[in-house]
Amino acid sequence: MNAMEITAQVFGFLALAANILSFHFREYRQIVIVQMLSSVLFTAHFMLLYASGRADALTAGALNALSLLRNGLLLLTEKKRTGRETALIAGIFSAAVVAFGIMTWSSWVSVLFILAMVLVTVSMSIRRPNRLRLVMMAAAPFALTYDLLIGSIGGSVNEAISFASALIAFLRNR
């Protein structure tokens, strides 16, 4: 493993820490802010993996950057938007995930991350934290398989631990 790959994995583990932490906040706003930090760190992680020669990592890098914009918009409009507007935002960003996924397509492996990010996009538009956690848990198997296939250690551990963490938080906060 070269220095760039090691740096990529460090960013992956930092993103993992932020992501796990996000599930333990009770407030929607807190969850979204920490998810934004995780998106920044995962964007760096996957772009460094891509730069080190893992072509399939480009899709995850691009879609994590897009998720930062999505979460920022959801946060900025949190108090003002209606349920209908939230659904519209989720629909627009889900379409953008598919479009960016196609543009960064490297192989069939990209489909796994595209599916995961569509589910995460839907989850981030859900204002009830436990429902948000449930939909995010549904995305984990797709993202875990993707991460394993492209060699993302932090991403793989993230999906496994995040799933368990979200499940614990779901049960604790029901």
N, C-alpha and C positions, 0 to 999 in steps of 0.2 A: 504494500500500500504506500503510495507516494504522499508527499506533504499536502497536496491539494485534496486528496481523498480523506486524509486524516482530518484536515480542517473542515471538510464537508460533514464528516461524521460528528465532529464537535458541535457544529451548528444544529445538526439533527437532534443531538441529545439536549441542547438548550431549548429547542422547540418542543421537545418531548416534555420537559419540565414545565414549560408555560402551559402546554395543552392540558396536562393532568391537573395542574392548579386550577384551571378555568372551570372544571366540573364541580369544584367545591364551593363556588360562590352561590349565594341564594338569589341574587339580583340579576336580572337579564343584562343590564348595562355592564356590570362587572364581568360577566361571562364573555360578552362580546369584546370588551377592551382587551382582556387577556388572550382571547382567540386571535385578535389582530396582531398582538405581539408574536404569537405562535406562527401566524402566517408570514410575517417578515422573516423570522428565523428559518422556517421551512423553505421559503423562496430562496434564501441564500444557500441553504443545504443542497437543494436539488439543482440549482444553477452551478454550484461547485462540482457536483457529481457529473453534470452534463459536460462541464469544461474539462473534466478528467477523463472523458471518453465514453460516458454512459449515455448514449443518444436518447434512450427512453425517458431519462430524467427531465428532459426539457418540458414535457407535458406537465409534470407536477410542479416545476418551477413557475411556469406561466399561470397555471390554475391557482396556485397559492397566492401569486401576486394579484390575480383577479379577485380572490376571496378577500384580500385586504380592502379593496375598493368596495366590495359588497358589504362587508361588515361596517366600514366607515359610513356608508349611506344609511344602513339600518340604524346605526347609532345616532346619526344626525337627525334622522326623521322619527326617532323613537316616540316622542311625545305627541307628534302631530299626525302621524299616518293612521289611516283606518285599516281595518282588516283587508279590505279590498285593495288598497294601495300596497300593503305588505305582500299580498299574493301576486300583484303585478310586478313588484320588485323581484320576488323569487322567480317568477316566470322569465323575466328579462335576463336575470343573471344565470338562470339555468340554461337558457338559449346561448348566452355568451360562453358559458363553460363548454358546451358542445362545440361551438364555433372555434374557440381557442384550442380546444382539444383536437379538432380536425386539422387546424393550422400547424400544430406542433406534433402531429402524428408521426411516430417512428415505426411502430409495429402494433400488433393486436394488443400488446400489453397496455398501451395507452387507454384502451376502452375501459379497463378496470378502474383507472384513476378518474376517468371522466364520469363513470357511474357513481363512484364514491363522492365526487365533488358535487354532482347534482343533488344527491341526498343531503350532503352537508349544507348546500345552499338552501334547500327546503327547510332544513332544521333551523337555520339561523333566522328564518322569518317567523318562527314560532315563538310567541311571547311567553308561553308557560314553560319554565325551565325543565320540568320533568318530561314534557312532550318533546322538547328540544333534545334532551338526552336520549330518548328512545330512538329518534330518527338518526341521530349521530351514531348510535350503536349499530344501526342497520348498515351504515356506510363502512364500518370497520373491516369486515371480511374482504371487500373489494380492495380497499387501500392496503391492507396487510399483504394480500397476494401480490399486488403491484410492487410494494416495497421489497418484498423478498426477492422478486424476480430481477429488480434493478440493483440490488445490493445496498439498499438504504437500511443500515443497522438501526439508526435512531428512529427512522420512520416505522420500521417493523416493530421495534419495542414499543414505540408510541401507540401504535394501533392496538397491540395486545393489552398494554397497561391502561390505555385510555378507555378501552371497552370495559375492562374490569372496574376501573375507577368510576366511569359513568354509571355502571350498574349499581355499584355500592351507593353512590350519591342518589341515584333514582330511588332505591329502596329506603334510604335514610330520610329522604325528603318527601315521601309520598303522603 
